[in-house]
Amino acid sequence: MPNVTFKIWRTNSTGGQFQEYQTEITEGMVVLDAVHQIQAEHANDLAVRWNCKAGKCGSCSAEINGHPKLMCMTRMSDMPVDKPVSIQPMKAFPVIRDLVTDVSINYRTKKKIKKFKPRPPDAADGTWRMEQVDIDRVQEFRKCIECFLCMDVCHVLREHNLHEKFIGPRHLVYAAALEMHPLDVEDRREDLKTDGGIGLCNITKCCTTVCPENITITDNAIIPLKERVADKFYDPLMALFRIFK
């Protein structure tokens, strides 16, 4: 393949701007390879976060031609090379430097979600009984690699910066993994309604679209959680049932 032009976001004292670089692309390269090559050849001080280069650590999240993606899983052979390839940091989080963003708010948010609370054992020997179908249901959510691409594409966070009011799709997936666990007895519905701001999600399914692990975030996690919250706080029949229970 010929030399390809890249427009990479570089920070400076006034904020930042795109800077153009050219590098030779060879067969089998991914975007992260190209960034590393540019770093070695032209920009030794270019800041980029990465780790496994196998699509399992979630470290190299960025926006490639305006789309949130993992750089290590985006092949150059799939990119249009007749125009510059733009690479910029995730928009939903503060930029630390160049392509590196501060995603620490995600870890603080996760700590606020009520932890796993198991029900008492079903048998005297301290064991539990579970249906395999219930176990399988939550296994999908365990695939999350915390790349935060779903958070980046969410318009509530990306466009409106409501991190303090809406926990976002990644943390709704985490909450779903707990809420739907066959042994968990904790009730997180009020927290999801208030601090979690689950009502701010209008189910655009953009988070599902960008997930590199193909987790069906909207249909399998967010919508069932919304239904549970609606049952508790907005369903008049359920309210009557609780009164006379």
ZALOKOL-201175 format. One record per residue (C-alpha): y, x, z; residue number from 1. Coordinates in steps of 0.05 Angstrom, whole numbers, padded with zeros to 5 digits. Layout:
@Y->Y | X->X | Z->Z | i->NUM
...
***
This chain:
@Y->00000 | X->00000 | Z->00000 | i->1
@Y->00072 | X->00024 | Z->-00012 | i->2
@Y->00125 | X->00039 | Z->00039 | i->3
@Y->00146 | X->-00023 | Z->00077 | i->4
@Y->00214 | X->-00037 | Z->00108 | i->5
@Y->00216 | X->-00061 | Z->00180 | i->6
@Y->00275 | X->-00091 | Z->00216 | i->7
@Y->00262 | X->-00077 | Z->00290 | i->8
@Y->00306 | X->-00101 | Z->00347 | i->9
@Y->00339 | X->-00043 | Z->00384 | i->10
@Y->00380 | X->-00053 | Z->00447 | i->11
@Y->00447 | X->-00020 | Z->00459 | i->12
@Y->00506 | X->-00024 | Z->00506 | i->13
@Y->00532 | X->-00087 | Z->00472 | i->14
@Y->00465 | X->-00124 | Z->00471 | i->15
@Y->00426 | X->-00103 | Z->00410 | i->16
@Y->00416 | X->-00108 | Z->00335 | i->17
@Y->00363 | X->-00100 | Z->00282 | i->18
@Y->00353 | X->-00030 | Z->00255 | i->19
@Y->00316 | X->-00016 | Z->00190 | i->20
@Y->00258 | X->00034 | Z->00184 | i->21
@Y->00210 | X->00050 | Z->00128 | i->22
@Y->00139 | X->00073 | Z->00137 | i->23
@Y->00077 | X->00078 | Z->00094 | i->24
@Y->00024 | X->00025 | Z->00106 | i->25
@Y->-00049 | X->00041 | Z->00096 | i->26
@Y->-00109 | X->-00004 | Z->00091 | i->27
@Y->-00131 | X->-00038 | Z->00156 | i->28
@Y->-00065 | X->-00028 | Z->00193 | i->29
@Y->-00037 | X->-00081 | Z->00241 | i->30
@Y->00036 | X->-00090 | Z->00259 | i->31
@Y->00027 | X->-00050 | Z->00323 | i->32
@Y->00001 | X->00009 | Z->00283 | i->33
@Y->00063 | X->00007 | Z->00240 | i->34
@Y->00108 | X->00004 | Z->00302 | i->35
@Y->00072 | X->00064 | Z->00332 | i->36
@Y->00080 | X->00101 | Z->00266 | i->37
@Y->00154 | X->00086 | Z->00264 | i->38
@Y->00159 | X->00108 | Z->00336 | i->39
@Y->00126 | X->00174 | Z->00319 | i->40
@Y->00164 | X->00187 | Z->00254 | i->41
@Y->00233 | X->00158 | Z->00264 | i->42
@Y->00246 | X->00129 | Z->00334 | i->43
@Y->00215 | X->00167 | Z->00391 | i->44
@Y->00255 | X->00126 | Z->00441 | i->45
@Y->00231 | X->00058 | Z->00415 | i->46
@Y->00206 | X->00017 | Z->00474 | i->47
@Y->00144 | X->-00025 | Z->00461 | i->48
@Y->00093 | X->-00053 | Z->00509 | i->49
@Y->00019 | X->-00049 | Z->00491 | i->50
@Y->-00048 | X->-00034 | Z->00524 | i->51
@Y->-00116 | X->-00054 | Z->00496 | i->52
@Y->-00100 | X->-00062 | Z->00421 | i->53
@Y->-00157 | X->-00111 | Z->00418 | i->54
@Y->-00122 | X->-00177 | Z->00430 | i->55
@Y->-00147 | X->-00184 | Z->00501 | i->56
@Y->-00091 | X->-00158 | Z->00546 | i->57
@Y->-00032 | X->-00199 | Z->00520 | i->58
@Y->00015 | X->-00140 | Z->00527 | i->59
@Y->00042 | X->-00132 | Z->00455 | i->60
@Y->00071 | X->-00202 | Z->00447 | i->61
@Y->00132 | X->-00204 | Z->00401 | i->62
@Y->00164 | X->-00246 | Z->00347 | i->63
@Y->00143 | X->-00224 | Z->00278 | i->64
@Y->00184 | X->-00255 | Z->00222 | i->65
@Y->00207 | X->-00306 | Z->00274 | i->66
@Y->00137 | X->-00326 | Z->00296 | i->67
@Y->00109 | X->-00309 | Z->00366 | i->68
@Y->00047 | X->-00266 | Z->00355 | i->69
@Y->00007 | X->-00209 | Z->00383 | i->70
@Y->00026 | X->-00146 | Z->00344 | i->71
@Y->-00044 | X->-00118 | Z->00350 | i->72
@Y->-00075 | X->-00179 | Z->00319 | i->73
@Y->-00027 | X->-00187 | Z->00261 | i->74
@Y->-00052 | X->-00151 | Z->00199 | i->75
@Y->-00004 | X->-00119 | Z->00151 | i->76
@Y->-00047 | X->-00144 | Z->00094 | i->77
@Y->-00026 | X->-00215 | Z->00114 | i->78
@Y->00048 | X->-00198 | Z->00115 | i->79
@Y->00095 | X->-00208 | Z->00055 | i->80
@Y->00116 | X->-00136 | Z->00040 | i->81
@Y->00167 | X->-00153 | Z->-00015 | i->82
@Y->00219 | X->-00163 | Z->00040 | i->83
@Y->00232 | X->-00130 | Z->00108 | i->84
@Y->00184 | X->-00148 | Z->00164 | i->85
@Y->00226 | X->-00167 | Z->00225 | i->86
@Y->00201 | X->-00152 | Z->00295 | i->87
@Y->00239 | X->-00174 | Z->00357 | i->88
@Y->00224 | X->-00187 | Z->00430 | i->89
@Y->00203 | X->-00255 | Z->00457 | i->90
@Y->00265 | X->-00300 | Z->00460 | i->91
@Y->00244 | X->-00339 | Z->00522 | i->92
@Y->00250 | X->-00279 | Z->00568 | i->93
@Y->00304 | X->-00228 | Z->00585 | i->94
@Y->00301 | X->-00165 | Z->00544 | i->95
@Y->00290 | X->-00101 | Z->00584 | i->96
@Y->00295 | X->-00054 | Z->00524 | i->97
@Y->00279 | X->-00060 | Z->00450 | i->98
@Y->00214 | X->-00100 | Z->00444 | i->99
@Y->00200 | X->-00102 | Z->00518 | i->100
@Y->00217 | X->-00165 | Z->00557 | i->101
@Y->00217 | X->-00182 | Z->00631 | i->102
@Y->00160 | X->-00232 | Z->00642 | i->103
@Y->00158 | X->-00224 | Z->00717 | i->104
@Y->00180 | X->-00296 | Z->00728 | i->105
@Y->00111 | X->-00318 | Z->00705 | i->106
@Y->00078 | X->-00282 | Z->00763 | i->107
@Y->00126 | X->-00312 | Z->00813 | i->108
@Y->00114 | X->-00381 | Z->00785 | i->109
@Y->00039 | X->-00373 | Z->00788 | i->110
@Y->00042 | X->-00356 | Z->00862 | i->111
@Y->00076 | X->-00423 | Z->00877 | i->112
@Y->00017 | X->-00464 | Z->00849 | i->113
@Y->-00030 | X->-00487 | Z->00904 | i->114
@Y->-00093 | X->-00446 | Z->00905 | i->115
@Y->-00165 | X->-00467 | Z->00898 | i->116
@Y->-00189 | X->-00510 | Z->00956 | i->117
@Y->-00264 | X->-00523 | Z->00955 | i->118
@Y->-00296 | X->-00585 | Z->00982 | i->119
@Y->-00348 | X->-00577 | Z->01038 | i->120
@Y->-00417 | X->-00555 | Z->01015 | i->121
@Y->-00465 | X->-00609 | Z->00991 | i->122
@Y->-00524 | X->-00580 | Z->01028 | i->123
@Y->-00538 | X->-00550 | Z->01096 | i->124
@Y->-00552 | X->-00482 | Z->01064 | i->125
@Y->-00479 | X->-00477 | Z->01042 | i->126
@Y->-00490 | X->-00492 | Z->00968 | i->127
@Y->-00456 | X->-00540 | Z->00921 | i->128
@Y->-00482 | X->-00584 | Z->00865 | i->129
@Y->-00443 | X->-00587 | Z->00800 | i->130
@Y->-00455 | X->-00617 | Z->00731 | i->131
@Y->-00455 | X->-00567 | Z->00675 | i->132
@Y->-00407 | X->-00610 | Z->00634 | i->133
@Y->-00356 | X->-00605 | Z->00690 | i->134
@Y->-00363 | X->-00529 | Z->00692 | i->135
@Y->-00357 | X->-00524 | Z->00616 | i->136
@Y->-00292 | X->-00564 | Z->00617 | i->137
@Y->-00253 | X->-00512 | Z->00657 | i->138
@Y->-00283 | X->-00451 | Z->00623 | i->139
@Y->-00237 | X->-00459 | Z->00564 | i->140
@Y->-00176 | X->-00447 | Z->00609 | i->141
@Y->-00205 | X->-00382 | Z->00636 | i->142
@Y->-00197 | X->-00351 | Z->00567 | i->143
@Y->-00121 | X->-00344 | Z->00577 | i->144
@Y->-00099 | X->-00271 | Z->00569 | i->145
@Y->-00028 | X->-00285 | Z->00595 | i->146
@Y->00006 | X->-00262 | Z->00531 | i->147
@Y->00059 | X->-00316 | Z->00545 | i->148
@Y->00066 | X->-00333 | Z->00472 | i->149
@Y->00058 | X->-00406 | Z->00491 | i->150
@Y->00117 | X->-00398 | Z->00539 | i->151
@Y->00158 | X->-00364 | Z->00485 | i->152
@Y->00148 | X->-00419 | Z->00434 | i->153
@Y->00161 | X->-00476 | Z->00484 | i->154
@Y->00230 | X->-00504 | Z->00467 | i->155
@Y->00243 | X->-00523 | Z->00540 | i->156
@Y->00241 | X->-00449 | Z->00558 | i->157
@Y->00261 | X->-00418 | Z->00491 | i->158
@Y->00321 | X->-00461 | Z->00475 | i->159
@Y->00342 | X->-00489 | Z->00543 | i->160
@Y->00320 | X->-00433 | Z->00590 | i->161
@Y->00294 | X->-00482 | Z->00643 | i->162
@Y->00246 | X->-00433 | Z->00676 | i->163
@Y->00267 | X->-00457 | Z->00745 | i->164
@Y->00253 | X->-00530 | Z->00728 | i->165
@Y->00191 | X->-00526 | Z->00683 | i->166
@Y->00131 | X->-00481 | Z->00697 | i->167
@Y->00112 | X->-00480 | Z->00624 | i->168
@Y->00046 | X->-00486 | Z->00586 | i->169
@Y->00013 | X->-00423 | Z->00612 | i->170
@Y->00019 | X->-00448 | Z->00684 | i->171
@Y->-00001 | X->-00518 | Z->00666 | i->172
@Y->-00065 | X->-00487 | Z->00638 | i->173
@Y->-00075 | X->-00450 | Z->00704 | i->174
@Y->-00062 | X->-00515 | Z->00743 | i->175
@Y->-00111 | X->-00552 | Z->00699 | i->176
@Y->-00165 | X->-00500 | Z->00711 | i->177
@Y->-00158 | X->-00515 | Z->00786 | i->178
@Y->-00147 | X->-00590 | Z->00782 | i->179
@Y->-00207 | X->-00601 | Z->00738 | i->180
@Y->-00253 | X->-00554 | Z->00775 | i->181
@Y->-00313 | X->-00595 | Z->00801 | i->182
@Y->-00307 | X->-00565 | Z->00871 | i->183
@Y->-00231 | X->-00567 | Z->00880 | i->184
@Y->-00202 | X->-00621 | Z->00926 | i->185
@Y->-00129 | X->-00599 | Z->00928 | i->186
@Y->-00077 | X->-00648 | Z->00902 | i->187
@Y->-00023 | X->-00615 | Z->00859 | i->188
@Y->00004 | X->-00677 | Z->00825 | i->189
@Y->00068 | X->-00683 | Z->00865 | i->190
@Y->00083 | X->-00609 | Z->00854 | i->191
@Y->00070 | X->-00617 | Z->00779 | i->192
@Y->00119 | X->-00676 | Z->00778 | i->193
@Y->00175 | X->-00643 | Z->00818 | i->194
@Y->00174 | X->-00567 | Z->00819 | i->195
@Y->00129 | X->-00563 | Z->00758 | i->196
@Y->00173 | X->-00608 | Z->00715 | i->197
@Y->00113 | X->-00633 | Z->00675 | i->198
@Y->00155 | X->-00691 | Z->00649 | i->199
@Y->00198 | X->-00642 | Z->00609 | i->200
@Y->00140 | X->-00628 | Z->00562 | i->201
@Y->00144 | X->-00675 | Z->00502 | i->202
@Y->00077 | X->-00654 | Z->00473 | i->203
@Y->00099 | X->-00619 | Z->00409 | i->204
@Y->00034 | X->-00579 | Z->00411 | i->205
@Y->00070 | X->-00515 | Z->00390 | i->206
@Y->00038 | X->-00479 | Z->00449 | i->207
@Y->-00031 | X->-00496 | Z->00423 | i->208
@Y->-00013 | X->-00471 | Z->00354 | i->209
@Y->00006 | X->-00401 | Z->00377 | i->210
@Y->-00049 | X->-00389 | Z->00428 | i->211
@Y->-00090 | X->-00328 | Z->00405 | i->212
@Y->-00150 | X->-00351 | Z->00446 | i->213
@Y->-00149 | X->-00420 | Z->00412 | i->214
@Y->-00142 | X->-00457 | Z->00478 | i->215
@Y->-00127 | X->-00530 | Z->00464 | i->216
@Y->-00069 | X->-00527 | Z->00513 | i->217
@Y->-00036 | X->-00594 | Z->00498 | i->218
@Y->-00096 | X->-00640 | Z->00490 | i->219
@Y->-00143 | X->-00610 | Z->00541 | i->220
@Y->-00095 | X->-00587 | Z->00596 | i->221
@Y->-00025 | X->-00616 | Z->00592 | i->222
@Y->-00040 | X->-00688 | Z->00571 | i->223
@Y->-00095 | X->-00697 | Z->00624 | i->224
@Y->-00048 | X->-00670 | Z->00677 | i->225
@Y->00007 | X->-00717 | Z->00653 | i->226
@Y->-00042 | X->-00775 | Z->00659 | i->227
@Y->-00060 | X->-00756 | Z->00730 | i->228
@Y->00013 | X->-00752 | Z->00750 | i->229
@Y->00028 | X->-00819 | Z->00716 | i->230
@Y->-00031 | X->-00852 | Z->00751 | i->231
@Y->-00005 | X->-00831 | Z->00819 | i->232
@Y->00070 | X->-00843 | Z->00811 | i->233
@Y->00081 | X->-00893 | Z->00755 | i->234
@Y->00020 | X->-00939 | Z->00748 | i->235
@Y->00034 | X->-01005 | Z->00786 | i->236
@Y->-00040 | X->-01024 | Z->00788 | i->237
@Y->-00058 | X->-00957 | Z->00820 | i->238
@Y->-00002 | X->-00967 | Z->00870 | i->239
@Y->-00031 | X->-01034 | Z->00890 | i->240
@Y->-00101 | X->-01004 | Z->00894 | i->241
@Y->-00076 | X->-00951 | Z->00942 | i->242
@Y->-00042 | X->-01003 | Z->00986 | i->243
@Y->-00105 | X->-01045 | Z->00995 | i->244
@Y->-00154 | X->-00988 | Z->00994 | i->245
***
